[in-house]
Amino acid sequence: MTTFDDREKSFEKKFQHDQEIQFKVNARKNKLLGLWAAGLLGKAGADAEAYAKDVVMADFEKPGDSDVIHKLMKDLAAAGKPMEDHSIRKQGERLMEEAKKQVMAEQK
């Protein structure tokens, strides 16, 4: 194998690793967002964890965060606690930093 081939494989592995980390961070952010919303909905313990899992699974419906935001808006409105999408997105941005910290700490 040439040096070029080695470098190419190295870049491919790094890209794959970075994508896996980003996936884990996004899933963790969605879980934290689900736990936050669960608190607003009055859920605790196993109910909150189950709801957070539902939020994570909602992210697989469409690319991007719109499916998660839509689920949270619908659930909060149904519980009499309507919230604008920009407020939920802002909370997601805040939780993204925490998610990054948690995932990176697990990588060490």
Biopython code that builds the backbone (N, CA, C, O; Angstrom):
import numpy as np
from Bio.PDB.StructureBuilder import StructureBuilder

atoms = [
    (1, "MET", "N", (0.831, -1.175, 0.000)),
    (1, "MET", "CA", (0.000, 0.000, 0.000)),
    (1, "MET", "C", (0.882, 1.246, 0.000)),
    (1, "MET", "O", (1.933, 1.279, 0.641)),
    (2, "THR", "N", (0.447, 2.247, -0.713)),
    (2, "THR", "CA", (1.225, 3.474, -0.767)),
    (2, "THR", "C", (0.868, 4.380, 0.397)),
    (2, "THR", "O", (-0.106, 4.150, 1.113)),
    (3, "THR", "N", (1.661, 5.393, 0.565)),
    (3, "THR", "CA", (1.401, 6.370, 1.615)),
    (3, "THR", "C", (0.063, 7.059, 1.369)),
    (3, "THR", "O", (-0.680, 7.354, 2.305)),
    (4, "PHE", "N", (-0.231, 7.311, 0.090)),
    (4, "PHE", "CA", (-1.505, 7.937, -0.243)),
    (4, "PHE", "C", (-2.686, 7.074, 0.193)),
    (4, "PHE", "O", (-3.664, 7.585, 0.738)),
    (5, "ASP", "N", (-2.596, 5.784, -0.045)),
    (5, "ASP", "CA", (-3.659, 4.861, 0.370)),
    (5, "ASP", "C", (-3.823, 4.851, 1.888)),
    (5, "ASP", "O", (-4.938, 4.832, 2.408)),
    (6, "ASP", "N", (-2.691, 4.864, 2.583)),
    (6, "ASP", "CA", (-2.731, 4.904, 4.048)),
    (6, "ASP", "C", (-3.421, 6.174, 4.544)),
    (6, "ASP", "O", (-4.245, 6.133, 5.457)),
    (7, "ARG", "N", (-3.068, 7.301, 3.925)),
    (7, "ARG", "CA", (-3.675, 8.571, 4.330)),
    (7, "ARG", "C", (-5.166, 8.573, 4.037)),
    (7, "ARG", "O", (-5.961, 9.069, 4.836)),
    (8, "GLU", "N", (-5.544, 8.021, 2.894)),
    (8, "GLU", "CA", (-6.950, 7.974, 2.526)),
    (8, "GLU", "C", (-7.747, 7.139, 3.535)),
    (8, "GLU", "O", (-8.821, 7.554, 3.971)),
    (9, "LYS", "N", (-7.236, 5.996, 3.894)),
    (9, "LYS", "CA", (-7.911, 5.144, 4.881)),
    (9, "LYS", "C", (-7.992, 5.842, 6.243)),
    (9, "LYS", "O", (-8.993, 5.733, 6.953)),
    (10, "SER", "N", (-6.936, 6.549, 6.587)),
    (10, "SER", "CA", (-6.916, 7.275, 7.850)),
    (10, "SER", "C", (-7.998, 8.362, 7.866)),
    (10, "SER", "O", (-8.715, 8.514, 8.855)),
    (11, "PHE", "N", (-8.110, 9.112, 6.774)),
    (11, "PHE", "CA", (-9.149, 10.145, 6.686)),
    (11, "PHE", "C", (-10.541, 9.530, 6.722)),
    (11, "PHE", "O", (-11.445, 10.084, 7.348)),
    (12, "GLU", "N", (-10.723, 8.403, 6.064)),
    (12, "GLU", "CA", (-12.021, 7.728, 6.077)),
    (12, "GLU", "C", (-12.396, 7.280, 7.484)),
    (12, "GLU", "O", (-13.546, 7.424, 7.901)),
    (13, "LYS", "N", (-11.419, 6.735, 8.219)),
    (13, "LYS", "CA", (-11.687, 6.307, 9.591)),
    (13, "LYS", "C", (-12.033, 7.490, 10.488)),
    (13, "LYS", "O", (-12.939, 7.405, 11.317)),
    (14, "LYS", "N", (-11.301, 8.606, 10.314)),
    (14, "LYS", "CA", (-11.581, 9.793, 11.114)),
    (14, "LYS", "C", (-12.975, 10.327, 10.796)),
    (14, "LYS", "O", (-13.719, 10.693, 11.705)),
    (15, "PHE", "N", (-13.333, 10.373, 9.522)),
    (15, "PHE", "CA", (-14.656, 10.840, 9.132)),
    (15, "PHE", "C", (-15.731, 9.956, 9.748)),
    (15, "PHE", "O", (-16.718, 10.459, 10.286)),
    (16, "GLN", "N", (-15.547, 8.650, 9.672)),
    (16, "GLN", "CA", (-16.519, 7.709, 10.238)),
    (16, "GLN", "C", (-16.642, 7.923, 11.746)),
    (16, "GLN", "O", (-17.748, 7.950, 12.285)),
    (17, "HIS", "N", (-15.515, 8.073, 12.417)),
    (17, "HIS", "CA", (-15.515, 8.301, 13.865)),
    (17, "HIS", "C", (-16.241, 9.598, 14.210)),
    (17, "HIS", "O", (-17.056, 9.635, 15.132)),
    (18, "ASP", "N", (-15.941, 10.661, 13.464)),
    (18, "ASP", "CA", (-16.584, 11.948, 13.715)),
    (18, "ASP", "C", (-18.097, 11.865, 13.510)),
    (18, "ASP", "O", (-18.859, 12.471, 14.264)),
    (19, "GLN", "N", (-18.531, 11.121, 12.498)),
    (19, "GLN", "CA", (-19.958, 10.964, 12.238)),
    (19, "GLN", "C", (-20.639, 10.183, 13.367)),
    (19, "GLN", "O", (-21.756, 10.511, 13.767)),
    (20, "GLU", "N", (-19.969, 9.162, 13.870)),
    (20, "GLU", "CA", (-20.521, 8.389, 14.979)),
    (20, "GLU", "C", (-20.665, 9.255, 16.231)),
    (20, "GLU", "O", (-21.670, 9.174, 16.937)),
    (21, "ILE", "N", (-19.664, 10.073, 16.495)),
    (21, "ILE", "CA", (-19.711, 10.969, 17.659)),
    (21, "ILE", "C", (-20.858, 11.957, 17.497)),
    (21, "ILE", "O", (-21.615, 12.189, 18.440)),
    (22, "GLN", "N", (-20.994, 12.540, 16.308)),
    (22, "GLN", "CA", (-22.074, 13.504, 16.067)),
    (22, "GLN", "C", (-23.441, 12.850, 16.246)),
    (22, "GLN", "O", (-24.352, 13.463, 16.801)),
    (23, "PHE", "N", (-23.589, 11.626, 15.785)),
    (23, "PHE", "CA", (-24.842, 10.897, 15.953)),
    (23, "PHE", "C", (-25.151, 10.705, 17.437)),
    (23, "PHE", "O", (-26.279, 10.927, 17.877)),
    (24, "LYS", "N", (-24.148, 10.293, 18.199)),
    (24, "LYS", "CA", (-24.342, 10.071, 19.634)),
    (24, "LYS", "C", (-24.681, 11.371, 20.362)),
    (24, "LYS", "O", (-25.537, 11.388, 21.246)),
    (25, "VAL", "N", (-24.002, 12.464, 19.982)),
    (25, "VAL", "CA", (-24.268, 13.760, 20.614)),
    (25, "VAL", "C", (-25.693, 14.203, 20.323)),
    (25, "VAL", "O", (-26.393, 14.672, 21.220)),
    (26, "ASN", "N", (-26.126, 14.059, 19.075)),
    (26, "ASN", "CA", (-27.477, 14.471, 18.706)),
    (26, "ASN", "C", (-28.528, 13.626, 19.435)),
    (26, "ASN", "O", (-29.533, 14.147, 19.918)),
    (27, "ALA", "N", (-28.279, 12.320, 19.507)),
    (27, "ALA", "CA", (-29.218, 11.443, 20.230)),
    (27, "ALA", "C", (-29.257, 11.809, 21.710)),
    (27, "ALA", "O", (-30.328, 11.818, 22.317)),
    (28, "ARG", "N", (-28.103, 12.112, 22.294)),
    (28, "ARG", "CA", (-28.061, 12.501, 23.714)),
    (28, "ARG", "C", (-28.785, 13.823, 23.917)),
    (28, "ARG", "O", (-29.513, 13.984, 24.897)),
    (29, "LYS", "N", (-28.594, 14.777, 23.000)),
    (29, "LYS", "CA", (-29.298, 16.054, 23.100)),
    (29, "LYS", "C", (-30.812, 15.830, 23.067)),
    (29, "LYS", "O", (-31.550, 16.437, 23.842)),
    (30, "ASN", "N", (-31.265, 14.962, 22.174)),
    (30, "ASN", "CA", (-32.691, 14.679, 22.084)),
    (30, "ASN", "C", (-33.203, 14.004, 23.352)),
    (30, "ASN", "O", (-34.327, 14.260, 23.785)),
    (31, "LYS", "N", (-32.386, 13.149, 23.941)),
    (31, "LYS", "CA", (-32.787, 12.517, 25.207)),
    (31, "LYS", "C", (-32.913, 13.569, 26.306)),
    (31, "LYS", "O", (-33.885, 13.574, 27.062)),
    (32, "LEU", "N", (-31.927, 14.458, 26.390)),
    (32, "LEU", "CA", (-31.980, 15.513, 27.398)),
    (32, "LEU", "C", (-33.173, 16.437, 27.157)),
    (32, "LEU", "O", (-33.818, 16.889, 28.103)),
    (33, "LEU", "N", (-33.459, 16.711, 25.896)),
    (33, "LEU", "CA", (-34.617, 17.530, 25.551)),
    (33, "LEU", "C", (-35.905, 16.814, 25.952)),
    (33, "LEU", "O", (-36.844, 17.441, 26.444)),
    (34, "GLY", "N", (-35.942, 15.517, 25.742)),
    (34, "GLY", "CA", (-37.098, 14.718, 26.151)),
    (34, "GLY", "C", (-37.278, 14.713, 27.655)),
    (34, "GLY", "O", (-38.404, 14.793, 28.148)),
    (35, "LEU", "N", (-36.179, 14.621, 28.390)),
    (35, "LEU", "CA", (-36.266, 14.652, 29.858)),
    (35, "LEU", "C", (-36.737, 16.023, 30.348)),
    (35, "LEU", "O", (-37.515, 16.122, 31.296)),
    (36, "TRP", "N", (-36.254, 17.073, 29.687)),
    (36, "TRP", "CA", (-36.692, 18.430, 30.020)),
    (36, "TRP", "C", (-38.197, 18.563, 29.798)),
    (36, "TRP", "O", (-38.918, 19.058, 30.665)),
    (37, "ALA", "N", (-38.666, 18.119, 28.629)),
    (37, "ALA", "CA", (-40.097, 18.198, 28.320)),
    (37, "ALA", "C", (-40.916, 17.311, 29.258)),
    (37, "ALA", "O", (-42.020, 17.673, 29.664)),
    (38, "ALA", "N", (-40.360, 16.147, 29.595)),
    (38, "ALA", "CA", (-41.051, 15.244, 30.515)),
    (38, "ALA", "C", (-41.298, 15.942, 31.855)),
    (38, "ALA", "O", (-42.359, 15.779, 32.458)),
    (39, "GLY", "N", (-40.329, 16.709, 32.309)),
    (39, "GLY", "CA", (-40.496, 17.477, 33.546)),
    (39, "GLY", "C", (-41.627, 18.476, 33.431)),
    (39, "GLY", "O", (-42.404, 18.654, 34.369)),
    (40, "LEU", "N", (-41.723, 19.135, 32.270)),
    (40, "LEU", "CA", (-42.809, 20.090, 32.051)),
    (40, "LEU", "C", (-44.167, 19.388, 32.012)),
    (40, "LEU", "O", (-45.191, 19.959, 32.388)),
    (41, "LEU", "N", (-44.150, 18.143, 31.551)),
    (41, "LEU", "CA", (-45.382, 17.363, 31.448)),
    (41, "LEU", "C", (-45.747, 16.662, 32.754)),
    (41, "LEU", "O", (-46.783, 16.003, 32.843)),
    (42, "GLY", "N", (-44.890, 16.809, 33.767)),
    (42, "GLY", "CA", (-45.167, 16.193, 35.062)),
    (42, "GLY", "C", (-44.762, 14.737, 35.153)),
    (42, "GLY", "O", (-45.207, 14.015, 36.045)),
    (43, "LYS", "N", (-43.921, 14.305, 34.233)),
    (43, "LYS", "CA", (-43.461, 12.909, 34.256)),
    (43, "LYS", "C", (-42.167, 12.825, 35.060)),
    (43, "LYS", "O", (-41.371, 13.763, 35.084)),
    (44, "ALA", "N", (-41.976, 11.687, 35.715)),
    (44, "ALA", "CA", (-40.765, 11.474, 36.495)),
    (44, "ALA", "C", (-40.363, 10.009, 36.409)),
    (44, "ALA", "O", (-41.163, 9.160, 36.014)),
    (45, "GLY", "N", (-39.140, 9.723, 36.774)),
    (45, "GLY", "CA", (-38.655, 8.349, 36.845)),
    (45, "GLY", "C", (-38.739, 7.615, 35.526)),
    (45, "GLY", "O", (-38.307, 8.118, 34.489)),
    (46, "ALA", "N", (-39.302, 6.413, 35.578)),
    (46, "ALA", "CA", (-39.380, 5.558, 34.396)),
    (46, "ALA", "C", (-40.256, 6.177, 33.311)),
    (46, "ALA", "O", (-39.985, 6.001, 32.123)),
    (47, "ASP", "N", (-41.304, 6.901, 33.708)),
    (47, "ASP", "CA", (-42.162, 7.566, 32.718)),
    (47, "ASP", "C", (-41.375, 8.624, 31.941)),
    (47, "ASP", "O", (-41.521, 8.751, 30.726)),
    (48, "ALA", "N", (-40.546, 9.374, 32.653)),
    (48, "ALA", "CA", (-39.729, 10.402, 32.005)),
    (48, "ALA", "C", (-38.711, 9.763, 31.066)),
    (48, "ALA", "O", (-38.498, 10.248, 29.955)),
    (49, "GLU", "N", (-38.090, 8.687, 31.506)),
    (49, "GLU", "CA", (-37.108, 7.982, 30.657)),
    (49, "GLU", "C", (-37.773, 7.423, 29.404)),
    (49, "GLU", "O", (-37.214, 7.504, 28.310)),
    (50, "ALA", "N", (-38.954, 6.860, 29.566)),
    (50, "ALA", "CA", (-39.684, 6.306, 28.413)),
    (50, "ALA", "C", (-40.068, 7.416, 27.439)),
    (50, "ALA", "O", (-39.982, 7.244, 26.224)),
    (51, "TYR", "N", (-40.489, 8.546, 27.977)),
    (51, "TYR", "CA", (-40.844, 9.672, 27.112)),
    (51, "TYR", "C", (-39.605, 10.180, 26.366)),
    (51, "TYR", "O", (-39.672, 10.472, 25.172)),
    (52, "ALA", "N", (-38.488, 10.284, 27.067)),
    (52, "ALA", "CA", (-37.243, 10.736, 26.433)),
    (52, "ALA", "C", (-36.845, 9.784, 25.308)),
    (52, "ALA", "O", (-36.357, 10.223, 24.266)),
    (53, "LYS", "N", (-37.048, 8.496, 25.511)),
    (53, "LYS", "CA", (-36.745, 7.513, 24.465)),
    (53, "LYS", "C", (-37.648, 7.726, 23.255)),
    (53, "LYS", "O", (-37.201, 7.614, 22.113)),
    (54, "ASP", "N", (-38.912, 8.030, 23.508)),
    (54, "ASP", "CA", (-39.840, 8.327, 22.409)),
    (54, "ASP", "C", (-39.383, 9.546, 21.617)),
    (54, "ASP", "O", (-39.508, 9.576, 20.393)),
    (55, "VAL", "N", (-38.859, 10.543, 22.307)),
    (55, "VAL", "CA", (-38.361, 11.745, 21.640)),
    (55, "VAL", "C", (-37.154, 11.396, 20.770)),
    (55, "VAL", "O", (-37.049, 11.859, 19.635)),
    (56, "VAL", "N", (-36.255, 10.588, 21.297)),
    (56, "VAL", "CA", (-35.088, 10.163, 20.514)),
    (56, "VAL", "C", (-35.542, 9.416, 19.266)),
    (56, "VAL", "O", (-35.026, 9.655, 18.174)),
    (57, "MET", "N", (-36.498, 8.521, 19.423)),
    (57, "MET", "CA", (-36.990, 7.738, 18.282)),
    (57, "MET", "C", (-37.699, 8.624, 17.254)),
    (57, "MET", "O", (-37.682, 8.320, 16.061)),
    (58, "ALA", "N", (-38.312, 9.701, 17.699)),
    (58, "ALA", "CA", (-39.003, 10.610, 16.774)),
    (58, "ALA", "C", (-38.027, 11.250, 15.795)),
    (58, "ALA", "O", (-38.418, 11.647, 14.698)),
    (59, "ASP", "N", (-36.767, 11.350, 16.185)),
    (59, "ASP", "CA", (-35.764, 11.981, 15.319)),
    (59, "ASP", "C", (-35.471, 11.156, 14.075)),
    (59, "ASP", "O", (-34.871, 11.670, 13.131)),
    (60, "PHE", "N", (-35.872, 9.907, 14.049)),
    (60, "PHE", "CA", (-35.576, 9.046, 12.903)),
    (60, "PHE", "C", (-36.658, 9.120, 11.830)),
    (60, "PHE", "O", (-36.560, 8.445, 10.805)),
    (61, "GLU", "N", (-37.688, 9.932, 12.055)),
    (61, "GLU", "CA", (-38.774, 10.034, 11.085)),
    (61, "GLU", "C", (-38.381, 10.844, 9.858)),
    (61, "GLU", "O", (-38.665, 10.432, 8.733)),
    (62, "LYS", "N", (-37.726, 11.997, 10.055)),
    (62, "LYS", "CA", (-37.302, 12.875, 8.964)),
    (62, "LYS", "C", (-35.926, 13.435, 9.298)),
    (62, "LYS", "O", (-35.553, 13.520, 10.468)),
    (63, "PRO", "N", (-35.175, 13.817, 8.274)),
    (63, "PRO", "CA", (-33.874, 14.463, 8.546)),
    (63, "PRO", "C", (-34.081, 15.791, 9.276)),
    (63, "PRO", "O", (-35.076, 16.482, 9.060)),
    (64, "GLY", "N", (-33.145, 16.128, 10.126)),
    (64, "GLY", "CA", (-33.223, 17.389, 10.860)),
    (64, "GLY", "C", (-33.987, 17.248, 12.165)),
    (64, "GLY", "O", (-34.413, 16.160, 12.552)),
    (65, "ASP", "N", (-34.144, 18.382, 12.826)),
    (65, "ASP", "CA", (-34.788, 18.397, 14.143)),
    (65, "ASP", "C", (-36.287, 18.664, 14.086)),
    (65, "ASP", "O", (-36.951, 18.649, 15.123)),
    (66, "SER", "N", (-36.830, 18.904, 12.906)),
    (66, "SER", "CA", (-38.233, 19.317, 12.826)),
    (66, "SER", "C", (-39.189, 18.267, 13.385)),
    (66, "SER", "O", (-40.218, 18.618, 13.964)),
    (67, "ASP", "N", (-38.868, 16.993, 13.222)),
    (67, "ASP", "CA", (-39.750, 15.952, 13.742)),
    (67, "ASP", "C", (-39.766, 15.938, 15.265)),
    (67, "ASP", "O", (-40.813, 15.715, 15.873)),
    (68, "VAL", "N", (-38.627, 16.171, 15.878)),
    (68, "VAL", "CA", (-38.539, 16.225, 17.345)),
    (68, "VAL", "C", (-39.278, 17.455, 17.855)),
    (68, "VAL", "O", (-40.056, 17.370, 18.805)),
    (69, "ILE", "N", (-39.033, 18.596, 17.222)),
    (69, "ILE", "CA", (-39.683, 19.843, 17.629)),
    (69, "ILE", "C", (-41.202, 19.700, 17.510)),
    (69, "ILE", "O", (-41.940, 20.101, 18.410)),
    (70, "HIS", "N", (-41.657, 19.131, 16.407)),
    (70, "HIS", "CA", (-43.089, 18.946, 16.191)),
    (70, "HIS", "C", (-43.696, 18.052, 17.283)),
    (70, "HIS", "O", (-44.760, 18.362, 17.818)),
    (71, "LYS", "N", (-43.025, 16.956, 17.606)),
    (71, "LYS", "CA", (-43.528, 16.044, 18.649)),
    (71, "LYS", "C", (-43.640, 16.778, 19.983)),
    (71, "LYS", "O", (-44.655, 16.678, 20.671)),
    (72, "LEU", "N", (-42.598, 17.510, 20.340)),
    (72, "LEU", "CA", (-42.613, 18.212, 21.616)),
    (72, "LEU", "C", (-43.704, 19.285, 21.657)),
    (72, "LEU", "O", (-44.406, 19.428, 22.658)),
    (73, "MET", "N", (-43.838, 20.034, 20.562)),
    (73, "MET", "CA", (-44.883, 21.067, 20.519)),
    (73, "MET", "C", (-46.269, 20.440, 20.663)),
    (73, "MET", "O", (-47.110, 20.947, 21.404)),
    (74, "LYS", "N", (-46.502, 19.338, 19.955)),
    (74, "LYS", "CA", (-47.796, 18.656, 19.991)),
    (74, "LYS", "C", (-48.081, 18.117, 21.397)),
    (74, "LYS", "O", (-49.179, 18.299, 21.923)),
    (75, "ASP", "N", (-47.089, 17.455, 22.002)),
    (75, "ASP", "CA", (-47.280, 16.871, 23.331)),
    (75, "ASP", "C", (-47.484, 17.942, 24.404)),
    (75, "ASP", "O", (-48.331, 17.794, 25.285)),
    (76, "LEU", "N", (-46.704, 19.017, 24.321)),
    (76, "LEU", "CA", (-46.848, 20.094, 25.303)),
    (76, "LEU", "C", (-48.202, 20.793, 25.151)),
    (76, "LEU", "O", (-48.849, 21.124, 26.145)),
    (77, "ALA", "N", (-48.622, 21.014, 23.914)),
    (77, "ALA", "CA", (-49.925, 21.652, 23.680)),
    (77, "ALA", "C", (-51.055, 20.764, 24.201)),
    (77, "ALA", "O", (-52.012, 21.260, 24.797)),
    (78, "ALA", "N", (-50.948, 19.459, 23.978)),
    (78, "ALA", "CA", (-51.981, 18.523, 24.448)),
    (78, "ALA", "C", (-52.081, 18.524, 25.970)),
    (78, "ALA", "O", (-53.142, 18.255, 26.533)),
    (79, "ALA", "N", (-50.969, 18.828, 26.626)),
    (79, "ALA", "CA", (-50.957, 18.861, 28.092)),
    (79, "ALA", "C", (-51.315, 20.247, 28.636)),
    (79, "ALA", "O", (-51.255, 20.482, 29.843)),
    (80, "GLY", "N", (-51.687, 21.161, 27.733)),
    (80, "GLY", "CA", (-52.059, 22.504, 28.174)),
    (80, "GLY", "C", (-50.875, 23.393, 28.467)),
    (80, "GLY", "O", (-51.003, 24.389, 29.179)),
    (81, "LYS", "N", (-49.712, 23.040, 27.921)),
    (81, "LYS", "CA", (-48.502, 23.832, 28.127)),
    (81, "LYS", "C", (-47.884, 24.178, 26.774)),
    (81, "LYS", "O", (-46.747, 23.794, 26.497)),
    (82, "PRO", "N", (-48.626, 24.903, 25.925)),
    (82, "PRO", "CA", (-48.116, 25.195, 24.583)),
    (82, "PRO", "C", (-46.801, 25.971, 24.634)),
    (82, "PRO", "O", (-46.577, 26.801, 25.515)),
    (83, "MET", "N", (-45.943, 25.675, 23.665)),
    (83, "MET", "CA", (-44.642, 26.319, 23.594)),
    (83, "MET", "C", (-44.286, 26.525, 22.128)),
    (83, "MET", "O", (-44.551, 25.663, 21.290)),
    (84, "GLU", "N", (-43.698, 27.648, 21.830)),
    (84, "GLU", "CA", (-43.287, 27.965, 20.462)),
    (84, "GLU", "C", (-42.067, 27.137, 20.071)),
    (84, "GLU", "O", (-41.267, 26.743, 20.919)),
    (85, "ASP", "N", (-41.943, 26.882, 18.773)),
    (85, "ASP", "CA", (-40.824, 26.072, 18.299)),
    (85, "ASP", "C", (-39.475, 26.716, 18.600)),
    (85, "ASP", "O", (-38.510, 26.011, 18.894)),
    (86, "HIS", "N", (-39.392, 28.050, 18.531)),
    (86, "HIS", "CA", (-38.109, 28.705, 18.789)),
    (86, "HIS", "C", (-37.666, 28.521, 20.240)),
    (86, "HIS", "O", (-36.467, 28.474, 20.515)),
    (87, "SER", "N", (-38.609, 28.417, 21.165)),
    (87, "SER", "CA", (-38.253, 28.177, 22.570)),
    (87, "SER", "C", (-37.698, 26.772, 22.753)),
    (87, "SER", "O", (-36.746, 26.566, 23.505)),
    (88, "ILE", "N", (-38.291, 25.819, 22.068)),
    (88, "ILE", "CA", (-37.808, 24.431, 22.150)),
    (88, "ILE", "C", (-36.441, 24.317, 21.487)),
    (88, "ILE", "O", (-35.550, 23.643, 22.003)),
    (89, "ARG", "N", (-36.277, 24.977, 20.343)),
    (89, "ARG", "CA", (-34.967, 24.955, 19.652)),
    (89, "ARG", "C", (-33.885, 25.577, 20.526)),
    (89, "ARG", "O", (-32.764, 25.073, 20.588)),
    (90, "LYS", "N", (-34.223, 26.674, 21.200)),
    (90, "LYS", "CA", (-33.258, 27.347, 22.076)),
    (90, "LYS", "C", (-32.839, 26.414, 23.213)),
    (90, "LYS", "O", (-31.661, 26.348, 23.563)),
    (91, "GLN", "N", (-33.797, 25.700, 23.784)),
    (91, "GLN", "CA", (-33.478, 24.740, 24.846)),
    (91, "GLN", "C", (-32.595, 23.627, 24.286)),
    (91, "GLN", "O", (-31.663, 23.177, 24.952)),
    (92, "GLY", "N", (-32.887, 23.184, 23.066)),
    (92, "GLY", "CA", (-32.055, 22.166, 22.414)),
    (92, "GLY", "C", (-30.629, 22.638, 22.231)),
    (92, "GLY", "O", (-29.690, 21.865, 22.418)),
    (93, "GLU", "N", (-30.454, 23.906, 21.866)),
    (93, "GLU", "CA", (-29.106, 24.466, 21.709)),
    (93, "GLU", "C", (-28.364, 24.464, 23.045)),
    (93, "GLU", "O", (-27.177, 24.148, 23.110)),
    (94, "ARG", "N", (-29.086, 24.822, 24.108)),
    (94, "ARG", "CA", (-28.457, 24.815, 25.439)),
    (94, "ARG", "C", (-28.039, 23.395, 25.839)),
    (94, "ARG", "O", (-26.965, 23.183, 26.401)),
    (95, "LEU", "N", (-28.900, 22.447, 25.540)),
    (95, "LEU", "CA", (-28.625, 21.063, 25.927)),
    (95, "LEU", "C", (-27.575, 20.397, 25.044)),
    (95, "LEU", "O", (-26.985, 19.391, 25.437)),
    (96, "MET", "N", (-27.336, 20.946, 23.859)),
    (96, "MET", "CA", (-26.330, 20.377, 22.954)),
    (96, "MET", "C", (-24.950, 20.402, 23.608)),
    (96, "MET", "O", (-24.187, 19.445, 23.474)),
    (97, "GLU", "N", (-24.628, 21.467, 24.300)),
    (97, "GLU", "CA", (-23.323, 21.561, 24.969)),
    (97, "GLU", "C", (-23.173, 20.489, 26.044)),
    (97, "GLU", "O", (-22.124, 19.856, 26.163)),
    (98, "GLU", "N", (-24.229, 20.295, 26.820)),
    (98, "GLU", "CA", (-24.203, 19.260, 27.853)),
    (98, "GLU", "C", (-24.075, 17.879, 27.219)),
    (98, "GLU", "O", (-23.347, 17.022, 27.721)),
    (99, "ALA", "N", (-24.782, 17.672, 26.118)),
    (99, "ALA", "CA", (-24.715, 16.383, 25.421)),
    (99, "ALA", "C", (-23.294, 16.112, 24.930)),
    (99, "ALA", "O", (-22.794, 14.994, 25.051)),
    (100, "LYS", "N", (-22.648, 17.134, 24.380)),
    (100, "LYS", "CA", (-21.261, 16.982, 23.904)),
    (100, "LYS", "C", (-20.345, 16.589, 25.053)),
    (100, "LYS", "O", (-19.517, 15.689, 24.918)),
    (101, "LYS", "N", (-20.498, 17.264, 26.178)),
    (101, "LYS", "CA", (-19.665, 16.968, 27.344)),
    (101, "LYS", "C", (-19.861, 15.523, 27.792)),
    (101, "LYS", "O", (-18.891, 14.813, 28.060)),
    (102, "GLN", "N", (-21.116, 15.092, 27.872)),
    (102, "GLN", "CA", (-21.406, 13.737, 28.333)),
    (102, "GLN", "C", (-20.836, 12.678, 27.384)),
    (102, "GLN", "O", (-20.231, 11.702, 27.825)),
    (103, "VAL", "N", (-21.034, 12.878, 26.092)),
    (103, "VAL", "CA", (-20.551, 11.888, 25.119)),
    (103, "VAL", "C", (-19.024, 11.866, 25.098)),
    (103, "VAL", "O", (-18.426, 10.793, 25.034)),
    (104, "MET", "N", (-18.400, 13.013, 25.151)),
    (104, "MET", "CA", (-16.930, 13.041, 25.132)),
    (104, "MET", "C", (-16.355, 12.415, 26.405)),
    (104, "MET", "O", (-15.305, 11.774, 26.360)),
    (105, "ALA", "N", (-17.027, 12.596, 27.517)),
    (105, "ALA", "CA", (-16.564, 11.997, 28.765)),
    (105, "ALA", "C", (-16.649, 10.469, 28.684)),
    (105, "ALA", "O", (-15.813, 9.769, 29.257)),
    (106, "GLU", "N", (-17.653, 9.954, 27.975)),
    (106, "GLU", "CA", (-17.796, 8.504, 27.806)),
    (106, "GLU", "C", (-16.739, 7.939, 26.867)),
    (106, "GLU", "O", (-16.414, 6.754, 26.945)),
    (107, "GLN", "N", (-16.205, 8.763, 25.988)),
    (107, "GLN", "CA", (-15.221, 8.310, 25.000)),
    (107, "GLN", "C", (-13.845, 8.093, 25.631)),
    (107, "GLN", "O", (-13.005, 7.383, 25.078)),
    (108, "LYS", "N", (-13.625, 8.708, 26.786)),
    (108, "LYS", "CA", (-12.293, 8.624, 27.415)),
    (108, "LYS", "C", (-12.133, 7.391, 28.232)),
    (108, "LYS", "O", (-11.075, 7.174, 28.823)),
]
sb = StructureBuilder()
sb.init_structure("model")
sb.init_model(0)
sb.init_chain("A")
sb.init_seg("    ")
for serial, (resi, resn, name, xyz) in enumerate(atoms, 1):
    if name == "N":
        sb.init_residue(resn, " ", resi, " ")
    sb.init_atom(name, np.array(xyz, "f"), 0.0, 1.0, " ", f" {name:<3s}", serial, name[0])
structure = sb.get_structure()
